[in-house]
Amino acid sequence: MDVLDLTRLQFAVVTIYHYLFVPLSISLSATTAGLQIAWMRTGQDRYRQLTLLVGKLLIVTFAVGVVTGLVQEFQFGLAWSGFARFYGDVFGPTLAIEGMLAFFLEATFLALWYFGWDRLSRRVHLATIVVVAVGTLLSAFIILAANSFMQHPVAYELDPVTGRAHLTSFRELLLNKVNLAAFPHTMAGAVMVGGALLLAVGAWRAWARGRQDDADAPAFGTLARIGAWMTVAGGALTAVTGDHLGKVITQVQPMKMAAAEALYSTTTGAPFSIFAVGADGFSIKVPRLLSILAYGDPNATVAGIDDLQAQYAAAYGPGSYIPMVPVAFWTFRLMIGAGMLAMLLALLYLWRGRRGRTPDTWLVRTAMLLPLLPAAANSLGWIFTETARQPWIAFGLSKVADGISPGLTSGEVLASLLGFAAVYGVLAVVWLRLVRHLVRRPLDPLPAGEQPADAEPAMSY
């Protein structure tokens, strides 16, 4: 592998690993706030206990996400100084604001929430976790605006002397149509990831260990149902928002949609392959489905890879503008398949466990592995999004090869990649051990004398 391939691999490893924790932080913060509101409205002890558990899972996940996020930003200066030099004026405000939200607003109010149980009034204490939940959404929206610029550059002008991109409107950058479509899709995926984790935790404590041995099993049964409904709702929203995002991407990056189907010839009423072996081998196709996905019209014409390659070569100069088609083809399908399977398993869990029934043993064991599916779907979605944009780092403006740091050697990239991998390996072990420790412990008992309704006693912790 040459230095460009290694640098791309490094960026992929760092980003995908970091993104394992981002959707969890988003969904767990909102779930913690929702559980605390449920406790304050109903006074039921289980909601308070679950609020504390999910909040602790959030703290562990947030801490690891901050560390991995720092590494991700560090590599911009280490390996992508060419990109940072030319687009720093555009990316700088988004990274700065996202950093302020993550490190100051979210971290500060999360600490206030954790340490404020016996020091703040109930409403003020609730407000701290609501601020965290809103902050994670704002942070995600702003950082997605930076990525959306790479998909569809807007709100910039190029300096005629230096060639650097200068931001002309921060508002237009945020309101990029790709960002407006990608944000709800990303948030729906985050709901699925968090829901699957809570379903796995709840199912294990409620059923796998046996109700007779675990006094907290009823509360964990509630947590499992909450997680299952989150997974189902997140899956449905992901499908709806993904359909809209696909149509927007077709407008700004038609090559990406063509690569998703390996469609080389421009076709009217283009089909969509559920499965295929080779370019001319066995395939299962749904007639006209690609035209519907791309334009919402079964008779629409979808541009093929060969015609788009000719157009791009005429517009941007000689060279190949075709991404890695097999990667785009299969990541797109595996993304959809993993998400749908997670949603169906969650639905099955809700059905088999309705009215207090005990779910099948195999289903409980499967639910314990369920978080792998939406996590994989999220990662596959980002792999598709980024690799199917190749060879562009900012579509139509500059190529990936122009963004790496000058003078960077393969040895330097490999050494840093191994270092990041070692750090990430340690963080993975730490996160898993902490999560296992938290979910194996008994739920926190209510403080002596606490009244669960609308009174304002101190909330000891």
C-alpha positions as CSV (number, residue, x, y, z in Angstrom):
1,M,0.0,0.0,0.0
2,D,1.3,3.5,-0.9
3,V,1.1,6.5,1.4
4,L,-2.3,7.6,0.0
5,D,-3.9,4.2,0.7
6,L,-2.4,4.0,4.2
7,T,-3.6,7.5,5.0
8,R,-7.1,6.7,3.8
9,L,-7.0,3.5,5.9
10,Q,-5.9,5.4,8.9
11,F,-8.7,7.9,8.5
12,A,-11.2,5.1,8.1
13,V,-10.1,3.2,11.2
14,V,-10.1,6.4,13.4
15,T,-13.4,7.7,12.1
16,I,-15.3,4.4,12.2
17,Y,-14.1,3.6,15.7
18,H,-15.0,7.1,16.9
19,Y,-18.4,6.8,15.4
20,L,-19.2,3.6,17.4
21,F,-19.6,5.9,20.4
22,V,-21.2,9.0,18.9
23,P,-24.7,7.5,18.2
24,L,-24.7,5.9,21.6
25,S,-24.0,9.2,23.3
26,I,-26.7,10.9,21.3
27,S,-29.4,8.3,22.1
28,L,-28.4,7.6,25.7
29,S,-28.5,11.3,26.6
30,A,-32.0,11.6,25.2
31,T,-33.1,8.4,26.9
32,T,-31.7,9.5,30.2
33,A,-33.7,12.7,30.0
34,G,-36.8,10.8,29.0
35,L,-36.5,8.4,31.8
36,Q,-36.0,11.2,34.4
37,I,-39.1,13.0,33.0
38,A,-41.1,9.7,33.3
39,W,-40.0,9.3,36.9
40,M,-40.9,12.9,37.8
41,R,-44.3,12.5,36.2
42,T,-45.2,9.0,37.5
43,G,-43.2,8.7,40.7
44,Q,-42.4,5.1,39.8
45,D,-39.2,4.0,41.4
46,R,-38.0,1.9,38.4
47,Y,-37.8,5.0,36.3
48,R,-35.5,6.7,38.7
49,Q,-33.3,3.6,39.0
50,L,-33.2,3.2,35.2
51,T,-32.3,6.9,34.8
52,L,-29.3,6.4,37.0
53,L,-28.2,3.3,35.1
54,V,-28.6,4.8,31.6
55,G,-26.9,8.0,32.8
56,K,-23.9,6.1,34.0
57,L,-23.7,4.2,30.6
58,L,-23.8,7.7,29.0
59,I,-20.9,9.0,31.1
60,V,-18.7,6.0,30.2
61,T,-19.6,6.3,26.5
62,F,-19.2,10.0,26.4
63,A,-15.7,9.9,28.0
64,V,-14.5,7.3,25.4
65,G,-16.1,9.3,22.6
66,V,-14.3,12.5,23.7
67,V,-10.9,10.7,23.6
68,T,-11.5,9.1,20.2
69,G,-12.8,12.4,18.9
70,L,-9.6,14.2,19.9
71,V,-7.6,11.6,17.9
72,Q,-9.8,12.2,14.9
73,E,-9.2,15.9,14.9
74,F,-5.5,15.4,15.7
75,Q,-5.0,13.4,12.5
76,F,-6.2,16.4,10.3
77,G,-3.0,18.1,11.2
78,L,-0.9,14.9,11.1
79,A,-2.0,13.4,7.9
80,W,-4.3,15.8,6.1
81,S,-2.6,19.2,6.4
82,G,-3.2,19.8,2.6
83,F,-6.9,19.5,3.2
84,A,-6.8,21.6,6.4
85,R,-4.7,24.3,4.6
86,F,-7.2,24.8,1.8
87,Y,-10.5,24.3,3.6
88,G,-9.6,25.3,7.2
89,D,-11.6,28.5,6.9
90,V,-14.7,26.5,6.1
91,F,-14.1,23.7,8.6
92,G,-12.6,25.8,11.4
93,P,-15.8,27.3,12.7
94,T,-17.6,23.9,12.7
95,L,-14.8,22.1,14.5
96,A,-14.5,25.0,17.0
97,I,-18.2,25.1,17.8
98,E,-18.5,21.4,18.0
99,G,-15.5,21.3,20.4
100,M,-17.0,24.0,22.5
101,L,-20.3,22.1,22.7
102,A,-18.7,18.7,23.4
103,F,-16.0,19.7,25.9
104,F,-17.7,22.6,27.7
105,L,-21.4,22.5,27.4
106,E,-22.1,18.8,27.3
107,A,-19.3,17.8,29.7
108,T,-20.1,20.6,32.2
109,F,-23.8,19.9,32.4
110,L,-23.3,16.1,32.4
111,A,-21.1,16.6,35.5
112,L,-23.7,18.9,37.0
113,W,-26.3,16.2,36.4
114,Y,-24.2,13.4,37.9
115,F,-23.1,15.3,41.0
116,G,-26.3,17.3,41.5
117,W,-28.7,14.6,42.7
118,D,-28.6,15.8,46.3
119,R,-27.7,19.4,45.6
120,L,-30.1,20.7,42.9
121,S,-33.9,21.0,42.9
122,R,-35.7,18.5,40.7
123,R,-36.5,20.9,37.9
124,V,-33.0,22.3,37.8
125,H,-31.5,18.8,37.9
126,L,-33.7,17.7,35.0
127,A,-32.7,20.8,33.1
128,T,-29.0,19.7,33.2
129,I,-29.6,16.5,31.4
130,V,-32.0,18.1,28.9
131,V,-29.2,20.6,28.1
132,V,-26.8,17.6,27.5
133,A,-29.4,15.9,25.2
134,V,-29.9,19.1,23.2
135,G,-26.2,19.8,23.1
136,T,-25.5,16.4,21.6
137,L,-28.0,17.2,18.8
138,L,-26.5,20.6,18.1
139,S,-23.0,19.1,18.1
140,A,-24.0,16.4,15.6
141,F,-25.8,18.9,13.4
142,I,-22.8,21.2,13.2
143,I,-20.2,18.5,12.5
144,L,-22.5,16.9,9.9
145,A,-22.5,20.3,8.2
146,A,-18.7,20.0,7.7
147,N,-19.1,16.5,6.2
148,S,-22.0,17.7,4.0
149,F,-19.6,20.3,2.6
150,M,-17.4,17.5,1.4
151,Q,-20.5,15.9,-0.3
152,H,-21.9,19.1,-1.7
153,P,-19.7,22.2,-1.3
154,V,-21.7,25.4,-0.6
155,A,-21.2,28.8,1.0
156,Y,-17.6,29.3,-0.1
157,E,-15.4,31.2,-2.5
158,L,-11.9,30.3,-3.8
159,D,-9.1,32.8,-3.2
160,P,-7.7,33.5,-6.7
161,V,-4.2,33.8,-5.4
162,T,-3.9,31.0,-2.8
163,G,-6.7,28.8,-4.1
164,R,-8.0,28.5,-0.5
165,A,-11.7,28.1,0.2
166,H,-13.2,30.9,2.3
167,L,-16.5,30.6,4.1
168,T,-19.1,33.1,2.8
169,S,-22.1,32.2,5.0
170,F,-22.1,30.0,8.1
171,R,-25.9,29.9,7.9
172,E,-25.8,28.5,4.3
173,L,-23.2,26.0,5.4
174,L,-25.5,24.7,8.1
175,L,-28.5,24.7,5.8
176,N,-26.8,22.7,3.1
177,K,-29.5,20.5,1.6
178,V,-27.3,17.4,2.1
179,N,-27.0,18.3,5.8
180,L,-30.7,18.9,6.2
181,A,-31.3,15.4,4.8
182,A,-28.4,13.6,6.5
183,F,-29.1,14.9,10.0
184,P,-32.5,13.2,10.6
185,H,-31.2,10.1,9.0
186,T,-28.1,10.0,11.2
187,M,-30.2,10.7,14.3
188,A,-32.6,7.9,13.5
189,G,-29.7,5.6,13.2
190,A,-28.5,6.7,16.6
191,V,-31.8,5.8,18.1
192,M,-31.5,2.3,16.7
193,V,-28.0,1.9,18.2
194,G,-28.9,3.1,21.6
195,G,-32.1,1.1,21.6
196,A,-30.4,-2.1,20.7
197,L,-27.9,-1.7,23.6
198,L,-30.7,-1.1,26.1
199,L,-32.6,-4.0,24.7
200,A,-29.6,-6.3,25.1
201,V,-28.9,-5.1,28.7
202,G,-32.5,-5.3,29.7
203,A,-33.1,-8.7,28.1
204,W,-30.1,-10.2,29.8
205,R,-30.9,-9.0,33.3
206,A,-34.7,-9.7,33.0
207,W,-34.6,-13.1,31.4
208,A,-31.2,-14.7,30.9
209,R,-30.4,-14.7,34.6
210,G,-33.9,-15.7,35.7
211,R,-36.4,-13.5,37.4
212,Q,-36.2,-15.6,40.6
213,D,-32.6,-14.7,41.0
214,D,-32.7,-11.0,40.2
215,A,-34.9,-8.6,42.2
216,D,-34.3,-5.9,39.5
217,A,-35.6,-8.1,36.7
218,P,-39.0,-6.2,36.4
219,A,-37.2,-2.9,36.0
220,F,-34.8,-4.4,33.4
221,G,-37.8,-5.9,31.6
222,T,-39.1,-2.3,31.2
223,L,-35.7,-1.2,30.0
224,A,-35.7,-4.0,27.4
225,R,-39.1,-3.0,26.1
226,I,-38.0,0.7,25.9
227,G,-34.9,-0.4,23.9
228,A,-37.0,-2.6,21.6
229,W,-39.4,0.2,20.8
230,M,-36.5,2.6,20.2
231,T,-35.0,0.1,17.8
232,V,-38.2,-0.3,15.9
233,A,-39.0,3.4,15.8
234,G,-35.4,4.2,14.8
235,G,-35.5,1.6,12.1
236,A,-38.7,3.0,10.6
237,L,-37.4,6.6,10.7
238,T,-34.1,5.5,9.2
239,A,-35.9,4.0,6.2
240,V,-38.0,7.1,5.6
241,T,-35.1,9.6,6.1
242,G,-32.8,7.4,4.1
243,D,-35.1,7.4,1.1
244,H,-35.1,11.2,1.2
245,L,-31.3,11.4,1.6
246,G,-30.9,9.0,-1.4
247,K,-32.8,11.4,-3.6
248,V,-30.7,14.4,-2.5
249,I,-27.5,12.5,-3.1
250,T,-28.6,11.5,-6.5
251,Q,-29.0,15.2,-7.3
252,V,-25.5,16.2,-6.1
253,Q,-23.5,13.0,-6.6
254,P,-25.2,10.9,-9.3
255,M,-22.1,8.7,-9.6
256,K,-22.7,7.5,-6.0
257,M,-26.1,6.2,-6.7
258,A,-24.9,4.6,-10.0
259,A,-22.1,2.8,-8.0
260,A,-24.6,1.7,-5.4
261,E,-26.3,-0.4,-8.1
262,A,-23.2,-1.0,-10.3
263,L,-25.2,0.6,-13.1
264,Y,-22.8,1.2,-15.9
265,S,-25.3,2.1,-18.6
266,T,-27.8,4.9,-18.4
267,T,-31.2,3.2,-17.8
268,T,-34.8,4.3,-17.8
269,G,-36.9,2.5,-15.2
270,A,-33.7,1.2,-13.6
271,P,-34.0,-2.0,-11.4
272,F,-32.4,-2.5,-8.0
273,S,-30.5,-5.7,-7.3
274,I,-31.2,-7.4,-4.0
275,F,-28.4,-9.8,-4.6
276,A,-25.9,-10.3,-7.5
277,V,-22.9,-12.4,-8.4
278,G,-20.6,-10.7,-10.8
279,A,-21.5,-8.2,-13.5
280,D,-23.3,-10.7,-15.7
281,G,-24.0,-13.5,-13.2
282,F,-27.0,-14.5,-11.1
283,S,-29.0,-11.6,-9.7
284,I,-32.3,-10.9,-8.0
285,K,-33.7,-7.6,-9.1
286,V,-36.7,-5.5,-8.3
287,P,-37.9,-3.8,-11.4
288,R,-37.7,0.0,-11.5
289,L,-36.8,0.2,-7.8
290,L,-33.6,2.2,-8.4
291,S,-35.5,4.8,-10.3
292,I,-37.9,5.1,-7.4
293,L,-35.1,5.3,-4.9
294,A,-33.2,7.9,-6.9
295,Y,-36.1,10.1,-8.2
296,G,-39.3,8.8,-6.7
297,D,-40.5,8.0,-10.3
298,P,-40.5,4.4,-11.6
299,N,-40.0,5.7,-15.1
300,A,-37.1,8.1,-14.3
301,T,-33.8,7.8,-16.1
302,V,-30.8,7.0,-13.9
303,A,-27.4,8.0,-15.3
304,G,-24.9,5.1,-15.6
305,I,-21.3,5.0,-14.6
306,D,-19.8,5.1,-18.1
307,D,-21.7,8.2,-19.1
308,L,-20.9,10.0,-15.8
309,Q,-17.2,9.1,-16.2
310,A,-17.3,10.8,-19.6
311,Q,-19.0,13.8,-18.3
312,Y,-16.6,14.2,-15.3
313,A,-13.5,13.7,-17.6
314,A,-14.8,16.5,-19.8
315,A,-15.6,18.8,-16.9
316,Y,-12.6,18.1,-14.6
317,G,-9.9,16.8,-16.8
318,P,-8.5,13.3,-17.6
319,G,-8.6,10.6,-15.0
320,S,-10.8,8.0,-13.4
321,Y,-13.8,9.3,-11.4
322,I,-15.3,5.9,-10.7
323,P,-15.3,4.8,-7.1
324,M,-14.7,1.3,-5.9
325,V,-18.0,-0.1,-7.3
326,P,-18.0,-3.5,-5.4
327,V,-17.5,-1.7,-2.1
328,A,-20.3,0.8,-2.8
329,F,-22.6,-2.0,-4.1
330,W,-22.2,-4.3,-1.1
331,T,-22.0,-1.7,1.7
332,F,-25.2,-0.2,0.5
333,R,-27.0,-3.6,0.7
334,L,-25.4,-4.7,3.9
335,M,-26.3,-1.4,5.5
336,I,-30.0,-1.8,4.6
337,G,-30.0,-5.5,5.5
338,A,-28.4,-5.1,9.0
339,G,-30.8,-2.3,9.8
340,M,-33.9,-4.2,8.7
341,L,-32.8,-7.3,10.6
342,A,-32.3,-5.4,13.8
343,M,-35.7,-3.8,13.5
344,L,-37.4,-7.2,12.8
345,L,-35.7,-8.9,15.8
346,A,-36.8,-6.0,18.1
347,L,-40.4,-6.4,16.8
348,L,-40.2,-10.1,17.4
349,Y,-39.0,-9.6,20.9
350,L,-41.9,-7.2,21.6
351,W,-44.4,-9.7,20.1
352,R,-43.1,-12.8,22.0
353,G,-42.8,-10.9,25.2
354,R,-46.2,-9.2,25.1
355,R,-48.4,-9.2,28.2
356,G,-45.6,-10.3,30.5
357,R,-44.9,-13.5,28.6
358,T,-41.4,-14.9,28.7
359,P,-39.6,-14.5,25.3
360,D,-38.0,-17.6,23.8
361,T,-34.6,-18.4,25.1
362,W,-33.0,-18.2,21.6
363,L,-34.6,-14.7,21.2
364,V,-33.1,-13.5,24.5
365,R,-29.7,-14.7,23.5
366,T,-30.0,-13.1,20.1
367,A,-31.1,-9.9,21.7
368,M,-27.9,-9.8,23.7
369,L,-26.0,-9.6,20.4
370,L,-28.4,-7.2,18.7
371,P,-26.3,-4.0,19.2
372,L,-23.9,-5.4,16.6
373,L,-26.4,-5.0,13.8
374,P,-27.3,-1.3,14.0
375,A,-23.6,-0.5,14.8
376,A,-22.6,-2.3,11.7
377,A,-25.4,-0.6,9.7
378,N,-24.1,2.8,10.8
379,S,-20.5,2.0,10.0
380,L,-21.4,0.5,6.6
381,G,-23.4,3.6,5.8
382,W,-20.4,5.8,6.4
383,I,-18.1,3.6,4.4
384,F,-20.6,3.8,1.5
385,T,-20.9,7.6,1.9
386,E,-17.2,8.3,1.9
387,T,-15.8,5.6,-0.4
388,A,-18.5,6.2,-3.1
389,R,-17.5,9.9,-3.2
390,Q,-13.9,9.0,-4.4
391,P,-11.7,10.3,-5.8
392,W,-13.0,13.6,-4.4
393,I,-12.3,14.9,-0.9
394,A,-14.6,17.8,-1.6
395,F,-16.8,16.9,-4.5
396,G,-15.9,18.7,-7.7
397,L,-13.2,20.8,-5.9
398,S,-10.2,18.7,-4.9
399,K,-9.2,15.1,-4.9
400,V,-8.2,13.0,-1.9
401,A,-4.6,12.8,-3.2
402,D,-4.4,16.6,-2.9
403,G,-5.4,16.6,0.8
404,I,-2.6,14.5,2.4
405,S,0.3,16.2,4.2
406,P,3.3,16.8,1.9
407,G,6.4,14.8,2.7
408,L,4.3,12.2,4.6
409,T,5.9,8.7,4.4
410,S,4.3,5.3,4.5
411,G,6.4,4.4,7.6
412,E,5.1,7.5,9.5
413,V,1.5,6.7,8.6
414,L,1.8,3.0,9.5
415,A,3.5,3.9,12.9
416,S,0.7,6.3,13.8
417,L,-2.0,3.8,12.6
418,L,-0.5,1.1,14.8
419,G,-0.3,3.6,17.7
420,F,-4.0,4.6,17.3
421,A,-5.0,1.0,17.0
422,A,-3.2,0.1,20.3
423,V,-4.9,3.0,22.1
424,Y,-8.3,2.1,20.7
425,G,-7.8,-1.5,21.7
426,V,-7.2,-0.4,25.3
427,L,-10.2,1.9,25.2
428,A,-12.4,-0.9,23.8
429,V,-11.4,-3.2,26.7
430,V,-12.0,-0.3,29.3
431,W,-15.4,0.5,27.8
432,L,-16.6,-3.1,27.7
433,R,-15.4,-3.8,31.2
434,L,-17.1,-0.7,32.6
435,V,-20.4,-1.3,30.8
436,R,-20.4,-5.0,32.0
437,H,-19.7,-3.8,35.6
438,L,-22.5,-1.3,35.5
439,V,-25.1,-3.7,34.1
440,R,-24.2,-6.5,36.4
441,R,-24.6,-4.4,39.6
442,P,-28.0,-4.2,41.4
443,L,-29.9,-1.0,40.6
444,D,-29.4,1.8,43.0
445,P,-31.9,1.7,45.9
446,L,-34.0,4.6,46.7
447,P,-32.7,6.9,49.4
448,A,-34.4,6.4,52.8
449,G,-37.4,8.6,53.2
450,E,-37.6,9.8,49.5
451,Q,-41.1,10.5,48.3
452,P,-41.6,9.7,44.7
453,A,-44.3,12.1,43.6
454,D,-44.2,15.9,43.2
455,A,-42.4,16.8,46.4
456,E,-39.0,18.4,46.4
457,P,-36.9,16.3,48.7
458,A,-33.1,16.0,48.3
459,M,-32.2,13.3,45.8
460,S,-29.3,11.5,47.5
461,Y,-27.1,9.4,45.3
